[in-house]
Amino acid sequence: MTSLLVVADGSRQSEAALQSVVDLVRRGEWRTVHLLSVQPRIDGYGTGFVGRNVVRRFLQERAEAELRAARKILDDAGVHYRVHVRTGGVVETVARAAADLRVNEIVLGADSSTLAGIFDFYTVAARIIRRVSVPVSVVKIAARPAGAAGPAAGWQFRPSA
């Protein structure tokens, strides 16, 4: 079975990636979509002040908030998906999830509106690409002109493995 991992963080970049995934599923290219939310690991001093249960609840609520728009996009499109919430560093967690779930591809959303955003994203994406054995697709969205409404124009880069 062909499966796909989409990293969702509630940003418009991840929403653009999900729209691209919806198109791929509708064309019959993918059967299973795994939606991943990566939450930071908070331990040590953080849990010492408020307790592990409070931190666990906070991270769960944060993940649910980040996944809300992603779920709506997939639900509205009638796409079947499975949700996964994991904690840890983004690169390591995405790589581990891809291996554990035995996905055939990973899809990430990228923002091209600022130089810092481009540099930060592609640094993370390059590290993920080095850590996994499956193709990683990057869905890039262009910056919207000031005051523009509607979805941003974009293109899709799909490197081979």
N, C-alpha and C positions, 0 to 999 in steps of 0.2 A: 504494500500500500504506500502511496506517495504522501509524504507529510511535510509540513512547512512550519517553521517557528517564526513568529512575529514578536518582536520586543515592543511592548506598549508601555508608555510612560505618561500618557495623558496630553502629550504635546501635539501641536498640529503636524509635526514631522511624522509621528507615529500614526496619526490619523490618515495622512497621505499614503503611508506604507500600507495601511489596512485597506484603503480604497483600491490600491493596486492589487492586493491579495484577492479582494472580492472579484475583480476582473479576471484574475487567473483561475479562480475557482469556477466562475461562470463559464469559462472556456473549457473546463474539464481538465485543467492541467494539474490540479491538486485535489486530494480527497479529504485529508485531515489537516486542520489548522490548529496549531498549539499557540495560545496567547500567553506570553510570559511577562510578568511584572517582577522586576528586580528591586528589592528593598535593601537598604544598607544594613550591615550588621552593627547592632548597637549592644555593646556589652561593657564590662568593666565599670568605669565611673558612671556611665549613663544609666545603667540598671541599678547601680548602688543608690542613686538618689530617689528614683521613683519606683523601682521594682521591675522585675522581669515581666510580670503579667501586664503592667501598664504599657511597657515598651512593646510587647507583643500585640496588644490591642491597638496601639497607635499605628504600628506598621501595617496591620491588617486593614485598618480604616483608610490609611494612605493608599494602599494597593487597590482597595475597592474604588476609591475616588479616581485613581489613575486609569483604572480599567473601565469605568463607567461609559465613556465615549466610545471606546473600542468595542465593548459589548453591543452597544446600540448600533454601530455601523454594521457589525456582523449579523446581529439579530434582524435588522431591517432588510438586509440582503438575503436572509434565509440561509446563511452559511453556518454549518455545524462546526463547533470549535470546542476545545478543552482549555480551561484556564489553569495556569500554574503560577504560584507566587513563591519566590525563593529569595533568600537573603544572601548577601555577600557582595564582592566586587563585581561590577558589571561584566567585565571581560571573562573572568573565571566562571561566573554563574551562567552566562549565555553559553559558553563552551561546554560546560558540564551538562546543562539542560539539553543541548543539541545531541550530545552523546547518549545521555540517559533515555531520551525520547526517540532516538534513532531517526531524526528528521533527515529529509533529503536536501533541504535548503533553509537558509535563514534570511529573513527580510528585515532591513533596518530603514528608518526614515532619517533624512538628513536635511539640515537647513543651510541655505546658502546666503542668508541675509547679512551675516557679519563675518569678518575675517576670523574673529575668535571662535565663533560657532563652527566655522568650517574646519579650523585647525583642531579644535577639541574633538569634534565628531570623527574626523578621518583618522586621528590618532587612535581612538577607541576602536573604530572599524578595522583599521589595519592590524591591531592586536588581536581582535576576534578572528580575522581571516587567517592569521598565522596559527591560531590555536585549534581551528576546526578542520575537518576533512571534507566538508560539504561546501557547495557554492554559497556565497553571501551576496545577496542583491541589495543594492542601495537605491532607495527611491528618494530622489532629490527634489525638493520644492524650491521654487524661486521666490524671492522676496516679493511681497505684494507692493504695488505702488501705494503711496500714502492715500488713504481714504478709499481704496478699492475694496469692493465686496466680492464674495463668492470664493470658490476654491482657487488656490494659487496654481499658476501654470507650472509644469514640471516635466521632468524626463526620468527615464528609468535606466539605470546602468546594471546590466546583468552579466558579470564576469563568469567565465567557466572555471571549474575547479582546477 
